[in-house]
């Protein structure tokens, strides 16, 4: 490749990175607004912090997990021992762990599960306002799009019908350490 080709390739790469960053910025702002709209007493600054943290954590995990092609292929690599992490439960635990560190006051973390214990099992974090039901929350899923955070209202998720897993929700909410994380594979 000549120097002109290398320069054009470099500009193309920078354009793609800037486009991805712009998409994240828009998604961060939109998720922040959606979280703040969950209830009148949700702190907008807390919603902003949760949104930014979830997005940046998902991108960081994609690099740590060395995600390739699509989520299913990464799971295959974990299953055959070529990766240590990359299942949806790993994403949920690691994003949840980071969100727990925020010590949220106006938002509540829940663990969502789809077909637990079956081959099609999937997991996610669901965020609600205080005293609001799980089904009124917002899905936060880093696995589904390989580190580009997917989010939507629980009933609007066309791919999964989420149910709350009370044991792992207790871990996310850190109820006096009553439930410690188990090595149960997710």
N, C-alpha and C positions, 0 to 999 in steps of 0.2 A: 504494500500500500504506500502510495506516495505521501508527501507531507500534507498536501491539500486534502487527501482522503482521510488522513489521521485527524486533521483539524476539524473536518466536517463530522467525523465520528465522535470526536470529543464534544462538539456543540450538541450533537444529537443526544448524547448521554446526559449532558447537563440539562437539556430541555426535559428529558424524561424524568430526571431526579426532581427538577423544579415542579413539574406537573404532579408528581406523586406527593411532594410536600404540600402543594396547594390543595390537593384533594384531602390530605390529612387535616390541614388547617380548617377547611370548610366543614369537614366531618366533626372535628373537635368543637367548633362553634355550634354546629347544629345539635350535637349530642348534649352539650352544655345547656342549651335552651330547652331541649326536651326534658332533661333531668330537672331543671328549675321549674318546669311547668307541671311536674308530678303533683305538687301541692303548694298552696300559698306560703307555707312556712319553710320551704326548701331554700337554703342559703345559696344564692347564685354563685358566690365565690367558691363554695364547696362543690357545686355542680361543675364549675369550670375546672377545678383541680382534679376531680374524679375523671372527667373527660380527657384531660390532657394526660393524666397518669395512665389511664387504660390504653390510650392510643400509643403512647411512647413505649409502654411495657410490651404491647403486642409486637411492635416493630423490633424491639430489642430481642424478644424471644425468638422471632423468626431467624435472626442472625445466630443466636445461641444454639438453636435446634438445627441449624443448617438446613432449612426447609428448601425442598426442590420440587419442581413441577406442580403438584397439587397436594392437598391434605392427605388424601388416600395413599399416595405414593410414599409420603413421609411416614405414615403409619406402617406401611409395608416395611420400610427400612428399620423402624423400631422393632417390628415383629421378627425380623430376621437377624437382629443384633447389630446392624450397621449404624444405628442411632440410639442414644440412651433415652431421649425424650422427643415427644411430638404428637402423642395422643391428645385428643380433645380434653381429657381429664388433666393432663399435664398443663395445658394452656390455662384451664380454669383454675387449677390450684395456684399456678405461678402468678397469674393476673390477680386472683383473689388475695393471695399473700401480700402483694404490693398494695392493693386497695385497702386491706386491713390496716396497714401502717398509717393510713391517713386519719384514722380514728374519727370517722365520720360522725357528725352530730345530727344532721337533718336528713340524711339518706341512709338506707339500710341495704346490706348485701345479703343475697340469697344464692343458693346453689340450685341450678336448674338441671334436671335430668330427663332424657328421652330414652325410653326403653332400657332402663338400667338392667345390667346383667345379660343383655342379649348382644348379638354380634353387631347390631346397628346402633348400639348405645352412643349417645352424645351427651356432652355436658357443657354448661355455660354459667356465667355469673348473671344474676338478675338483680337489678337495683330498683328499690321502691322508696317512696317517702315513708316516714314513720306512720305506723298504724294503717297502712294501705296493704291490700292483698297482693300476693305474689302475681296473680294474673293481670294486675294493673301496672306491673313493672316494665323495665326495659332490659332486653337481652343484651349482653356484652359478650362477644364471641371472637377470639383472636384466631382460632383454629380454622374456621370455615373459609377464610380468604388468605391463608398463609401469612398472617401477621398484619394484614390491613384490616383494622377493626371493623367487624360487622356489628350493627346494633339496630334494634327495632323494638316496638312495643311487643310484649309477649303474645297477645292474640293476633298480631299482624305477621308473625313468623310463618311463612308458607312452607318451610321445610320441616319444622319440628313442632310437636305439640308438647310443650314443656310442662313438667310437674316439679314441685319443689321436693328436694331431698332434705328432710329435716335434720338428719345427722350432720351432713356437711354444711348446711346452713348454720347450725349451731357452732361449727368450727369457724366459719366466716365471721360470725357475729361475736365469737370468742366469749361465750357465756361462762365466765369464770373458769375456763379451761376444763369444763365438765367433759367435753369431748376433745380428745387429742387426735391429731391426724393419724389415721390408720394407714398401714401400708397396702391397703386394699387397692388393687389395680383398677384404675378408671380409664 
